[in-house]
């Protein structure tokens, strides 16, 4: 899930990435596009248990956002705390 907010002075993108390690996330900025890519790795399955319903998903993901050309790329910063990626620009 991603939230995008615009204030008078900046933009803020907040992405919830539960179960994803910070080292498995990449952020790229090309022209006017910000892309978040990552990989949620599958946990080792317990062969002793019987599963009847699995709703969590695993695998690679990618999300791209168009950003204004007026953004100063040198002032972009990001943080990753408790599975929440926050990007301020």
C-alpha positions as CSV (number, residue, x, y, z in Angstrom):
1,X,0.0,0.0,0.0
2,X,1.3,3.4,-0.9
3,X,0.3,6.9,0.3
4,X,1.3,10.0,-1.7
5,X,1.0,13.5,-0.2
6,X,1.9,16.9,-1.6
7,X,2.4,19.9,0.7
8,X,3.3,23.4,-0.1
9,X,7.1,22.6,0.0
10,X,7.5,18.9,-0.9
11,X,6.1,15.5,-1.8
12,X,6.0,12.5,0.5
13,X,5.6,8.9,-0.6
14,X,5.1,6.3,2.1
15,X,5.0,2.6,1.2
16,X,4.2,-0.3,3.5
17,X,6.5,-3.2,2.8
18,X,5.8,-5.7,5.6
19,X,8.1,-8.7,5.6
20,X,10.6,-7.1,3.2
21,X,14.2,-6.5,4.3
22,X,15.7,-3.1,3.6
23,X,18.5,-4.8,1.6
24,X,15.8,-6.2,-0.8
25,X,14.5,-2.8,-1.8
26,X,15.9,-0.6,-4.5
27,X,14.8,3.0,-5.3
28,X,15.7,4.5,-8.7
29,X,15.1,7.9,-10.2
30,X,15.1,8.3,-14.0
31,X,14.0,11.5,-15.7
32,X,10.6,12.2,-14.1
33,X,10.0,8.7,-12.8
34,X,10.6,7.3,-9.3
35,X,10.6,3.5,-9.1
36,X,10.5,1.2,-6.0
37,X,11.5,-2.4,-6.7
38,X,11.9,-5.2,-4.3
39,X,11.7,-8.9,-3.5
40,X,9.6,-10.4,-0.6
41,X,11.3,-13.7,0.1
42,X,9.3,-16.7,1.0
43,X,9.8,-17.9,4.5
44,X,11.0,-21.5,5.0
45,X,7.9,-23.7,5.1
46,X,7.2,-25.9,8.1
47,X,6.7,-29.3,6.5
48,X,5.2,-30.6,9.8
49,X,2.1,-28.4,9.6
50,X,-0.9,-28.6,7.3
51,X,-1.9,-25.3,5.7
52,X,-5.5,-24.8,4.5
53,X,-5.3,-21.1,3.6
54,X,-2.4,-18.9,2.6
55,X,-3.1,-15.3,1.8
56,X,0.3,-13.7,2.0
57,X,2.1,-13.2,-1.2
58,X,5.8,-13.5,-2.1
59,X,8.0,-12.5,-5.0
60,X,9.3,-9.5,-6.8
61,X,7.3,-6.2,-7.0
62,X,7.7,-2.9,-8.7
63,X,5.9,0.4,-8.4
64,X,6.6,3.6,-10.4
65,X,5.5,7.1,-9.8
66,X,5.7,10.2,-12.1
67,X,7.3,13.1,-10.3
68,X,7.4,16.8,-11.4
69,X,10.5,17.9,-13.2
70,X,10.9,20.8,-10.7
71,X,12.0,18.4,-8.0
72,X,15.6,18.9,-6.8
73,X,17.1,15.4,-7.0
74,X,19.9,16.4,-4.5
75,X,17.3,17.0,-1.8
76,X,15.6,13.6,-1.9
77,X,15.9,11.4,1.1
78,X,14.5,8.1,2.2
79,X,14.1,6.1,5.4
80,X,13.1,2.5,6.0
81,X,11.8,1.8,9.5
82,X,9.8,-1.3,10.6
83,X,8.8,-2.2,7.1
84,X,7.7,1.3,6.1
85,X,9.6,3.1,3.3
86,X,9.3,6.9,3.5
87,X,10.6,9.0,0.6
88,X,10.6,12.8,0.9
89,X,11.4,15.1,-2.0
